[in-house]
Amino acid sequence: MTPAITTLKRSSVQHRVHEYHHDPAAESWGLEAAEKLGVVQDQVFKTLVAETENQKLVVAIIPVNRKLNLKQLAKAAGCKRAAMAQPAAVERSSGYVLGGVSPLGQKKKLNTFLDASALQFATIFVSAGRRGLEIELSPQDLMTLTQADVVELQAE
């Protein structure tokens, strides 16, 4: 049981937990999840943590096969610049290890932004809090649970 799954069990949100054998040699944890779950890469989302110019951490949730547009994230967060947060800061803030960071059940509540592409799917997949474990839920339920704003976050 991870904090993400505990968060979902406490809510009335419909979800499914999917487990697969994680290969430690996989080059991309997100792409591995899409392949092993048999779903399109655009439907599997990764959770990234960035630091804004005023040293605040924010969460961006984007498809695993896309790159984050840091300028768009900064704009959504109401600042001029953002950069990827240091791994130690991510782990300290979220309570998860890299490759298993879930947008749900994080230790610290951070402003969260969900890429608008999520809304084209009835359900999306996000990390359940460890490598090899994914949660399937509706993007609307993810938005509600994380209080996420929906914005365009993908790099060109």
N, C-alpha and C positions, 0 to 999 in steps of 0.2 A: 504494500500500500504506500503510495506516495502522497505528498501534500496536494498535488493536483487532483488525484482520484478522490481523496478525502473531501476536497472542496466540492467536487461534483456530487458525491454521495449526500452531502449536507443540503444540496440544492435539489430542486425538483426537475432539473434539466435532464432531458433524455440524452444518453450518450452510450457509446460502446468503446470498450477498451480492447485494443488489438496488440497482441504480443508476437514478436518474431525473434528468430535467433540473430543477434547482432554480430557481425563480423568485425572484430577490432581492426582489421586491415582495410576496411572500407574507406575509400577516399572521401566520400561525402556521406555523412550520416543521414541527411535528409533524402538524398537520391536513393540511398539504400532502402530507406523506409518505403518510399513510393514503389520501388521494384518488388520488395518482399511482400508488400500488401496488395500488389496488383492494381494500383490506381494511378491515374495520370499525375505527373509531377506537379502540375499547377494546383492540384487539390491538397497537397501536403505542404504545410506551412512551418517555417522555422521561426524561432523566437530569438531576436537579436536585441542586445542592450547597447545603447549608445549614451555618450556623455555630451551634454550641451555646453555651450561656452561658459555658462554660469555654474558648471560642475554638477548639474542635476542629471541623474540617470533617467532614461526613458526607454520604453519597450517598443520595438517594431516587429510586427508579425507579417511575414511576406512568404510567397511561394519558395520552396527549396531550390528551384532551378532559376531563380532570379537574383539580381544584386540589388542591394538597398541604395536608394538615392538619398544620400545624407543631407543634401540641400532641401529636398522635399520634407524630410523628417524634421529638420531644424525649423523650417517654415511652419509646419504643423504644430511644433512645440512652442512657437512664438519667440524664436530666437534666430540669430544669424548663422551660427555654425553648430555642427555636431560631428562627433568622431566616434568610432567604435570604442566602447569601454574596454578597459584592461580586463583580461580574464579573471584575475583575483577579485576585482570589484564586482564583476558579474556574479561570480560564485558566492561572494559575501552577501550581496544584495538579494539574490534570488533564492539561495539555499540549494541550488542545483549545480551539478558539474556540467561543463561545456559539452555540447552534444546531447544533453538531456534537459536543457532549460525549457521549462514549460511556462506558458503565459499565465497559468492557473496555479494558485497556492504558493506564490512567491512570498518570501519572508517580509519584504518591504513592498508596500503598495506604490507602484510607479505609474506615471502617466503612460497610457498604452495607445498605440496606433495600429490599426489593422488595415492592410492593403485592400483597396476597393475591389480587387479581383475576387476576393473571397465570396462576394455576394452573388456570383454567378452559379455557385454550387449549393445544393440542398444541404450537404454536409461537407466539412473539411476535417483534416487530420492535423493535430498538433501534438507535440511531445507530452507524454504523461508524466515526465519527470525523471526518466532514465532512458539510456540508449536501449533500443529494442522494445519500447513500449509507447504506443500512440493512442490518443483519444480521438474518436470521431464524434463530432457534434455539429449542430448548425452554426453558421457564422453569426446569426442573430443572438443565439445563446452565449457564444463566446464574447460577443460585444457586451452583453448585459453583465456577465460575470466579471469581466475585466474593466468595465466602464470605458471601453475603447472608443476612440474616434475613428471613423472610416475615412481614409485619405489615399491618394495615389502615392505609393512609396517606391515603386520600381524604377531602377535606372534604365535609361534608354538602351 
